[in-house]
Amino acid sequence: MPDEKPVVLMTEGSDERPLKWLRERANVIEAASGTEAFDRTLPEAAGLAVRTYTRVDAALLARAPKLRVVGRGGVGIENIDVPACRKVGVQVVYTPDANTLAVGDFVFGYLLQILRPWNFFRDQAYAPAEFKRIRNTVRGRQLNEMTIGILGMGRVGRRVGNIASRGFGMRVLYNDLIDVSARVDFPAESVSKDRLYRESDILSLHVTMLPGNENLVGAEQLKLLKPASVVINTSRGEVLDAAALAQAIKSGHVYGAALDVYHPEPPGADFPLLGLDRVLLTPHLAARTYTAMENMSWVVKDIYEVLCGRAPRYPAP
């Protein structure tokens, strides 16, 4: 009699092809965390596939005696207590390179909208006088004349730096906790955090949510930025003090900002950056391309590798 397929509990969905692939090899149950179906399935699950909003901690693991692997479809794994998993023999896998290109593109989409006023028209053309007034008065800033400071030089940070340097001819500065110079194959200079803030026209955040990174960029750091600077955050909402950023924009010290992540997420009606000029707010969309979403969903391959007793391609660090 053939072995039964392992039970894999999936909490936040998957793209069609990876889901079909896994269904051919496992008994897949889709159920959001906290639902009756989730609570019923968890004790039988050998694998758990999560994304952003499922918290895997010691309390959950205590309810999952058969669990062998947790897969995070995404880059950050801060919603997974990796030491707690390892303590009970549960492997953690993820997809560190799934959305690198998508997020890198998104950063420059932000910058071009903030720094180059578009003044679109669609339903009707501007009257001739208004057309000429806009053309004669609107001015933007060129990226090749600017310095971008990248805080966190991981995969996405390096992608942003590569586009900035080789695509737009920008000066690139960066800061990372570890020496990543061997992985930086474009013109860029590693500098201290203070120097990064003082010399950057654009500050782009690409750090993970490690303990101690809460409000990593707050009022003190924002004061160091060059006047008329721009702040971009596509990493984690917790690392940026949104209230301090709002104050810096209102004072005129920071020219503009773009945020795709928040703390808490989604932000509430009292979010301090609402209603400000030259501020772009998007609902966590930077990785939302068809290709990146499918790439993240292929975490199921590493989940299955672990269930088969084989080494995964991307174990958690």
URPE-V400281 format. One record per run of one state. SS is the DSSP state (H for helix, E for strand, L for the rest). FROM is the first residue (numbers start at 1). TO is the last residue. If there is no record, write none. Layout:
ss: <SS | SS>
from: <FROM | FROM>
to: <TO | TO>
This chain:
ss: <L | E | L | H | L | E | L | H | L | E | L | E | L | H | L | E | L | E | L | H | L | E | L | H | L | H | L | H | L | E | L | H | L | E | L | H | L | E | L | H | L | E | L | E | L | H | L | E | L | H | E | L | H | L | E | L | E | L | H | L | H | L | E | L>
from: <1 | 6 | 11 | 16 | 24 | 26 | 31 | 36 | 43 | 47 | 51 | 56 | 57 | 58 | 63 | 69 | 73 | 80 | 81 | 82 | 88 | 91 | 95 | 100 | 116 | 128 | 138 | 143 | 146 | 147 | 152 | 155 | 169 | 171 | 176 | 181 | 184 | 189 | 191 | 193 | 200 | 202 | 206 | 217 | 218 | 219 | 225 | 229 | 234 | 237 | 240 | 241 | 242 | 251 | 254 | 260 | 279 | 282 | 290 | 298 | 299 | 308 | 315 | 316>
to: <5 | 10 | 15 | 23 | 25 | 30 | 35 | 42 | 46 | 50 | 55 | 56 | 57 | 62 | 68 | 72 | 79 | 80 | 81 | 87 | 90 | 94 | 99 | 115 | 127 | 137 | 142 | 145 | 146 | 151 | 154 | 168 | 170 | 175 | 180 | 183 | 188 | 190 | 192 | 199 | 201 | 205 | 216 | 217 | 218 | 224 | 228 | 233 | 236 | 239 | 240 | 241 | 250 | 253 | 259 | 278 | 281 | 289 | 297 | 298 | 307 | 314 | 315 | 317>
